[in-house]
């Protein structure tokens, strides 16, 4: 009988230990579930916040773009900025440092265009150069920044550097290949390399995949260069 009582006590103690372990691990499991749910909730909130931030940045960007308008040129110089345009460029400057990467890069592009139009070409070149080298920016936008940098250097920039950068844009499938080849032809003319320029312009004039404006300018330049020989 005594042995039976001790066995019952042992069984009860083991059962109690099992119940305590079960409660403890159940608590750990519940805590893990709560942590996972909290983590998922935080991630969804983060994504929602990112989307909201991107949407707000886009709205601000398009308003600033509208208010900035176009850079009007009169008598060879840009007309002074209006108060509305000044506020727009302040907004674009803020976006360039705080907005998501795409909107920030677009804002920097518009700022650079304004700088160039209003005489601060050096600052514009610095911005285009930084965008062209920024691996976080979309490839198409980087190529456009490089093209604009070269365009504003075509008359007086280092010819070898300009040619090197333009050559990177002329591969088949590149969005600005025709424009880059047009600038290369212009660079050839600047350096007195008339035959390479004529060859390049002839290809452009016959390239129906190139923009119509590029083909027309190529034909006009060919007429200006005159016949071969």
C-alpha positions in Angstrom: 0.0 0.0 0.0 2.8 2.4 0.9 4.5 1.7 -2.4 1.3 2.3 -4.2 0.9 5.7 -2.4 4.5 6.7 -3.4 3.9 5.7 -7.0 0.7 7.9 -7.1 2.6 10.8 -5.6 5.4 10.4 -8.1 2.9 10.2 -10.9 1.2 13.3 -9.7 4.6 15.2 -9.4 5.5 14.1 -12.9 2.2 15.2 -14.2 2.5 18.6 -12.5 6.0 19.1 -13.9 4.6 18.3 -17.4 1.8 20.8 -16.9 4.3 23.5 -15.8 6.5 22.7 -18.8 3.5 22.8 -21.1 2.4 26.2 -19.7 5.9 27.6 -20.0 6.4 26.4 -23.6 2.9 27.5 -24.5 3.8 30.9 -23.3 7.0 30.9 -25.4 5.0 29.8 -28.4 2.4 32.5 -27.9 5.2 35.1 -27.4 6.8 33.9 -30.7 3.5 34.2 -32.5 3.0 37.7 -31.1 6.5 38.7 -32.1 6.0 37.4 -35.6 2.7 39.2 -36.0 4.2 42.3 -34.6 7.1 42.0 -37.1 4.7 41.5 -40.0 2.6 44.4 -38.9 5.7 46.6 -38.5 6.9 45.6 -42.0 3.4 46.3 -43.6 3.4 49.6 -41.8 6.8 50.4 -43.1 5.8 49.5 -46.6 2.6 51.5 -46.3 4.7 54.4 -45.0 7.1 54.1 -47.8 4.3 54.1 -50.4 2.7 57.1 -48.7 6.0 58.9 -48.6 6.7 58.1 -52.3 3.2 59.2 -53.3 3.6 62.5 -51.4 7.0 63.1 -52.9 5.7 62.5 -56.4 2.8 64.9 -55.8 5.2 67.6 -54.5 7.6 67.0 -57.4 4.9 67.4 -60.1 3.6 70.5 -58.5 7.2 72.0 -58.3 7.8 70.9 -61.9 4.6 72.7 -63.0 5.5 75.8 -61.1 9.1 75.9 -62.3 7.8 76.0 -65.9 10.3 76.3 -68.7 13.5 78.2 -68.7 12.7 81.1 -71.0 15.6 82.6 -73.0 15.4 86.2 -74.3 18.3 88.0 -76.1 20.6 85.1 -75.4 20.0 85.0 -71.6 17.5 83.3 -69.4 14.7 85.5 -68.0 14.8 86.1 -64.2 12.9 83.6 -62.1 9.5 84.6 -60.8 8.7 84.2 -57.1 6.6 81.1 -57.9 9.6 79.6 -59.8 12.0 80.4 -56.9 9.7 78.5 -54.5 9.5 75.6 -57.0 13.2 75.3 -57.1 13.4 75.4 -53.3 10.9 72.6 -53.2 12.9 70.6 -55.8 16.1 71.1 -53.7 14.4 69.7 -50.6 13.1 66.7 -52.6 16.6 66.1 -54.0 17.8 65.4 -50.4 14.8 63.7 -48.8 12.6 62.0 -51.5 12.9 58.4 -52.6 15.8 57.8 -55.0 13.8 58.1 -58.3 12.1 61.4 -57.4 15.3 62.8 -55.8 17.2 62.1 -59.0 14.5 63.7 -61.2 14.5 66.7 -58.9 18.3 67.0 -59.3 17.9 66.8 -63.1 15.5 69.7 -63.2 17.7 71.8 -60.9 20.7 71.1 -63.1 18.7 72.2 -66.2 17.7 75.4 -64.4 21.3 76.1 -63.3 22.6 75.6 -66.9 19.9 77.9 -68.3 20.6 80.6 -65.8 24.4 80.6 -66.3 25.6 78.3 -63.5 26.9 75.7 -66.0 29.6 74.5 -63.6 27.0 73.5 -61.0 24.8 71.9 -63.6 27.8 69.8 -64.8 28.5 68.7 -61.3 24.9 67.5 -60.7 24.7 65.7 -64.1 28.1 64.1 -63.4 27.0 62.9 -59.9 23.7 61.4 -61.3 25.6 59.7 -64.1 27.9 58.0 -61.6 25.1 57.1 -59.0 24.5 53.4 -59.2 21.3 53.8 -57.2 19.7 55.8 -60.0 17.9 54.1 -62.9 20.2 53.4 -65.9 18.0 55.4 -68.3 18.2 58.5 -66.1 22.0 58.0 -65.7 22.4 57.8 -69.4 20.4 61.0 -69.9 22.5 62.8 -67.3 25.7 61.7 -69.0 24.3 62.9 -72.4 23.4 66.3 -71.0 26.9 66.6 -69.4 28.5 65.9 -72.8 26.1 68.2 -74.6 27.2 71.1 -72.5 30.8 70.2 -72.9 30.8 69.7 -76.6 32.2 73.1 -77.5 35.0 73.5 -74.9 35.2 70.4 -72.8 38.1 67.9 -73.0 37.5 66.2 -76.3 38.8 62.8 -75.2 36.7 62.7 -72.1 33.6 63.8 -73.9 34.2 61.2 -76.6 34.8 58.4 -74.1 31.5 59.2 -72.2 29.5 59.5 -75.4 30.8 56.2 -76.7 29.2 54.4 -73.7 25.8 55.6 -74.9 26.0 54.4 -78.6 25.6 50.7 -78.1 22.6 49.1 -79.8 19.5 49.3 -77.7 20.7 52.3 -75.7 17.9 54.9 -75.5 20.0 57.9 -76.5 22.3 56.2 -79.1 21.2 58.4 -82.0 21.6 61.6 -79.9 25.0 60.4 -78.7 26.2 59.7 -82.3 24.9 63.2 -83.3 27.1 64.7 -80.6 30.0 62.6 -81.7 29.7 63.9 -85.2 29.7 67.4 -83.8 32.8 66.6 -81.8 34.4 65.3 -85.0 33.6 68.6 -86.8 35.1 70.5 -83.9 38.3 68.6 -84.2 38.5 68.9 -87.9 37.7 65.3 -88.6 35.3 65.8 -91.4 35.3 62.4 -93.0 34.4 60.5 -89.8 31.7 63.2 -89.1 30.3 62.8 -92.6 30.2 59.0 -92.3 28.5 59.2 -88.9 25.9 61.8 -90.1 25.2 59.7 -93.2 24.3 56.7 -91.1 22.1 58.8 -88.9 20.3 60.3 -91.8 19.5 56.8 -93.1 18.6 55.4 -89.7 14.8 55.3 -89.5 15.0 54.1 -86.0 16.5 57.4 -85.0 14.2 60.3 -84.0 13.0 62.4 -86.9 14.7 65.5 -85.5 18.1 63.8 -85.5 17.7 62.6 -89.1 16.7 66.2 -90.2 19.7 67.8 -88.4 22.0 65.1 -89.8 20.9 65.9 -93.4 21.2 69.6 -92.7 24.8 69.2 -91.5 25.7 67.0 -94.4 24.5 69.8 -96.8 26.6 72.3 -94.8 29.7 70.1 -95.0 29.2 69.9 -98.8 30.2 67.0 -101.1 33.0 64.7 -100.4 36.3 65.1 -102.0 
